[in-house]
Amino acid sequence: MCPGHSPAAEELLSQREPLSGPLSCESGSPLPGAAVGENRKWEESQPGVQGSLPSLTHLQWLSLQLISDGSVVCAEALWDHVTMDDQELGFKAGDVIEVMDATNREWWWGRVAEGEGWFPASFVRLRVNQDEPVDDEAPQAGDGEAKDGGMDTQNSKDQMRTNVIKEILSTERDYIKHLRDICEGYIRQCRKRADMFSEEQLRTIFGNIEDIYRCQKAFVKALEQKFNRECPHLSELGACFLEHQADFQIYSEYCNNHPNACVELSRLTKLSKYVYFFEACRLLQKMIDISLDGFLLTPVQKICKYPLQLAELLKYTHPQHRDFKDVEAALHAMKNVARLINERKRRLENIDKIAQWQSSIEDWEGEDLLVRSSELIYSGELTRVTQPQAKSQQRMFFLFDHQLIYCKKDLLRRDVLYYKGRLDMDGLEVVDVEDGKDRDLHVSIKNAFRLYCSASGDSHLLCARKPEQKERWLKAFIREREQVQLDQETGFSITELQRKQAMLNASKQATGKPKAVSRPCYLTRQKHPTLPTSRPQQQVLVLEEPRWKPTTFWHSISRLTPFRK
C-alpha cells in the first residue's frame, strides 16, 4: 500500500491503468494535431512551460502555438471580471481580449483597449475564427453576401460558418464525455462508499448533473442528425436549440446549488481520506489533473457559452439560409435561459440579506421569513387604522412575496424595529379606497387602501402620507402577485438546505474575507508582473444583459435596523 493513501483510495488505485500521453482538457485524449512525442517536444522547447504543469489543455496548447508563431489570438469574455488589483485585467461580458500569454493554466495575460494584465482563463472563450479584427468589427448577423471578392468572399463566409458548426459539435462531444466521466468516475464510486457519503451529501456535491447528462445526450444526438457532413455550412442546428430550450432550464437548479457544492467539498477535502479518494476516482477514470470542484464548474461555464456560440453562428448565416430564422430565435431563447438563471442567482444571493435583516428585528415571532419568501418587493411607512376604535398606528411595512411584515420603531432609537405582525398576501385582496369618511370606522381618511380577506371577512385599512406613495404601494401589490405567479410557472423555490444555511450565516454574522486561492509562484514570462494572488470574483451568469437595478431597500433599511455583528 502506498504511504499516505487511504484504504478507499488504494482500492480504486489498484484498478488504475497506465496513462498514455498528455490529455486534452475537453476530451481527455492526446492533443490533436500532433503526436504525443511532438507535443512533448514542443513543450520542452518553450521556456517556463516544462515541468510547470502536469499537462497543457487543448485550447492552451493551441493558443501557445498561435502566439509563438506571432499570430493574434482573440477571446470573448464569458463573464465580467471586476478587479481592484492593478496587475489584473478588468473587462465586461462580451468584450474581446487579445491573449498574449497562455502559459499558465489558470491565469492568462491579455490586452484590451484600457491596458494589459492577468485574467482568469476560465472567464473567456477563444474565438473560432481567429481572423476577425481585434476591435470586434466582426460582420453583423447575416453579413455573408459576396461583395468585391465575389465567389471567394462567399466561400470564405461558408468556411467560417463551417468552423463555428464544427466547434459546436466538437465541444458538445467533449462535454458529453466530461459529464460521463463525472457520473461514472465520481458519482458511481461515491455511491459504493455509503460509509463515506450519504445520498444528501451526493445531492449537494453533484446537484442534478445526472439529469443534465441525460438531456445533453439527447441534445447531441439531435445535433448529429442535423449535421450535413458533405456540406457542413448547410447544416441546420437552430431547430435543435429551440426543441431543447426547456431542457436547458435545468441548469438553473445546478447553478443555484453550485455554491453549496463548493462549501461541502471544501469541508470534506479538509480530511485526507476524501482527498485521496477523489484523486483515485480521477486517476481511475483517466481524467486530467484538475480537482473535482474544477470539473463541477464546467456546466456553469457551458450554459454561458451557448449564446456566444449562437451569436457567432448567426454572424456567418446568410439571411436566405434555411437556418437563419431558427438560429436567430435560438439565440434569443438561450439568452432568455441565461437571463432566467441569472435572475434565480440574484434571488438566491438576496436570501442571505433577508436572513440578516430578520435577525436584526426585535421580538420576532412565528416562522422564518425565508420559509415562504425570497424577494423584497417594496417597503415604507404607513398608518394602520385599527378596528373598532379607529386608532391610528405608525408602522414600517415590508412587502415580500407571499407576505407583508409590519414593525414598530423604537421610541428612543428610531433605527431599531420591533416585530408586530404579518399578513398573508395569498389570501388578501387589495382594494383602493377613495378619500373621504369611512362608513365602517366613521373617520375621515386620505390616501388609503384596504387589504380584504374574503375567507374570514377581516380587513386592514392602511393610509399613506401622499397620493404618490399610495400609488407606489398599489403598483407594488400588483408586482408581488406577478412575482408569485412567475415563481410558480418557473418552479423557483428555496430549498431547506439553502434556508438553513442562510439563517446559520445570519446567526454567525460572518464578515471574514475568503481565503486566497493558491497560485503558482513562478513567473511565466519575466516581462510580466507576478501572477495574481487574489481570488477572482465568482462567475456571474450575465452575458451582455442589462444589469438589475439595485434596490434602495438595503440602503434605507441600514438606517433603520443595524445588522449587529
Helices and strands as residue ranges (DSSP letters): H 7-13, H 36-45, H 58-68, E 73-77, E 96-101, E 107-112, E 115-120, G 121-123, E 124-126, H 151-180, I 181-187, H 188-192, H 199-206, H 209-226, G 232-234, H 238-243, G 247-249, H 250-268, H 272-284, H 292-296, H 298-315, H 324-360, G 369-371, E 376-385, E 392-400, E 403-409, E 417-424, G 425-427, E 429-433, E 436-437, E 444-445, E 448-452, E 459-463, H 467-490, H 496-508, H 553-557
